[in-house]
Amino acid sequence: MRSLPSRAWKTERRKRAVAKGRNALDVLDALKLGVLDGSVDQSMLSRLKVASEGLTDTSGDAGLDVVLGEIGLRVAVELAEAGVR
């Protein structure tokens, strides 16, 4: 019985991590489209920076953490190319 709250907490932490990853991928897709049509602006870069927050938090799932780390790296590269710190 004691493990139920712990399991629920781990599941919730994983769900939040997946949502953060999906959000970062969505912003990266929007950035890609913006680059293609020349519409990248400061607000898009700000969205990307916000999306990068929390990608390095542990989710409790080692495989998911690796994927989030790769997404975080891609976001960091795009921000660096744009000169955002």
Sine and cosine of phi, psi and omega as CSV:
sin_phi,cos_phi,sin_psi,cos_psi,sin_omega,cos_omega
0.00,0.00,-0.58,0.82,-0.03,-1.00
-0.91,0.42,-0.48,0.87,-0.08,-1.00
-0.97,0.23,-0.24,0.97,-0.03,-1.00
-0.87,0.49,-0.78,0.63,0.05,-1.00
-0.88,0.47,-0.61,0.80,0.01,-1.00
-0.90,0.43,-0.69,0.73,0.01,-1.00
-0.91,0.42,-0.66,0.75,0.02,-1.00
-0.90,0.44,-0.64,0.77,0.01,-1.00
-0.90,0.43,-0.67,0.74,0.01,-1.00
-0.91,0.42,-0.64,0.76,0.03,-1.00
-0.90,0.44,-0.69,0.73,0.02,-1.00
-0.90,0.43,-0.66,0.75,0.02,-1.00
-0.89,0.46,-0.66,0.75,0.03,-1.00
-0.91,0.41,-0.68,0.74,0.03,-1.00
-0.87,0.49,-0.67,0.74,0.03,-1.00
-0.90,0.44,-0.65,0.76,0.00,-1.00
-0.90,0.43,-0.67,0.74,0.04,-1.00
-0.89,0.46,-0.68,0.74,0.01,-1.00
-0.89,0.46,-0.66,0.75,0.03,-1.00
-0.89,0.45,-0.66,0.75,0.02,-1.00
-0.90,0.44,-0.71,0.71,0.02,-1.00
-0.89,0.46,-0.66,0.75,0.02,-1.00
-0.88,0.47,-0.71,0.71,0.01,-1.00
-0.88,0.47,-0.65,0.76,0.04,-1.00
-0.91,0.42,-0.62,0.78,0.05,-1.00
-0.89,0.46,-0.68,0.74,0.01,-1.00
-0.93,0.37,-0.62,0.78,0.07,-1.00
-0.88,0.47,-0.63,0.78,0.06,-1.00
-0.90,0.45,-0.69,0.73,0.03,-1.00
-0.89,0.46,-0.62,0.78,0.04,-1.00
-0.89,0.45,-0.69,0.73,0.02,-1.00
-0.85,0.52,-0.73,0.68,0.02,-1.00
-0.90,0.43,-0.62,0.79,0.04,-1.00
-0.90,0.44,-0.62,0.78,0.04,-1.00
-0.91,0.42,-0.67,0.74,-0.03,-1.00
-0.91,0.41,-0.60,0.80,-0.01,-1.00
-0.97,-0.24,0.11,0.99,0.09,-1.00
0.96,0.27,0.44,0.90,-0.06,-1.00
-0.93,-0.36,0.41,0.91,0.04,-1.00
-0.96,0.29,0.81,-0.59,0.03,-1.00
-0.76,-0.65,0.03,-1.00,-0.06,-1.00
-0.88,0.47,-0.57,0.82,-0.02,-1.00
-0.91,0.41,-0.59,0.81,0.04,-1.00
-0.92,0.39,-0.65,0.76,0.03,-1.00
-0.92,0.40,-0.59,0.81,0.07,-1.00
-0.91,0.42,-0.65,0.76,0.06,-1.00
-0.88,0.48,-0.64,0.77,0.01,-1.00
-0.91,0.41,-0.66,0.75,0.01,-1.00
-0.90,0.43,-0.68,0.74,0.04,-1.00
-0.90,0.44,-0.64,0.77,0.00,-1.00
-0.90,0.43,-0.43,0.90,-0.02,-1.00
-0.96,0.27,-0.34,0.94,-0.05,-1.00
-0.93,0.36,0.75,-0.66,0.06,-1.00
1.00,0.01,-0.08,1.00,0.00,-1.00
-0.94,0.34,-0.32,0.95,0.00,-1.00
-0.99,-0.11,-0.04,1.00,0.07,-1.00
-0.93,0.37,0.57,-0.82,0.01,-1.00
-0.98,0.20,0.63,-0.78,-0.03,-1.00
-0.99,-0.17,-0.23,0.97,-0.11,-0.99
1.00,-0.04,-0.06,1.00,0.01,-1.00
-0.83,-0.56,0.94,-0.34,-0.10,-1.00
-0.86,0.52,-0.66,0.75,0.01,-1.00
-0.90,0.44,-0.68,0.73,0.04,-1.00
-0.90,0.44,-0.64,0.77,0.02,-1.00
-0.88,0.48,-0.61,0.79,0.04,-1.00
-0.90,0.43,-0.71,0.70,0.00,-1.00
-0.89,0.45,-0.70,0.72,0.03,-1.00
-0.89,0.45,-0.58,0.81,0.06,-1.00
-0.90,0.45,-0.64,0.77,0.04,-1.00
-0.92,0.40,-0.66,0.76,0.06,-1.00
-0.89,0.45,-0.70,0.72,0.03,-1.00
-0.87,0.50,-0.63,0.78,0.04,-1.00
-0.90,0.44,-0.71,0.71,0.02,-1.00
-0.88,0.48,-0.67,0.74,0.03,-1.00
-0.88,0.47,-0.70,0.71,0.00,-1.00
-0.88,0.48,-0.65,0.76,0.03,-1.00
-0.89,0.45,-0.72,0.69,-0.01,-1.00
-0.89,0.45,-0.65,0.76,0.03,-1.00
-0.91,0.41,-0.64,0.76,0.01,-1.00
-0.91,0.41,-0.66,0.75,0.03,-1.00
-0.88,0.47,-0.53,0.85,0.01,-1.00
-1.00,0.08,-0.10,1.00,0.01,-1.00
0.98,0.19,0.35,0.94,0.01,-1.00
-1.00,-0.05,0.72,-0.69,0.04,-1.00
-0.91,-0.41,0.00,0.00,0.00,0.00
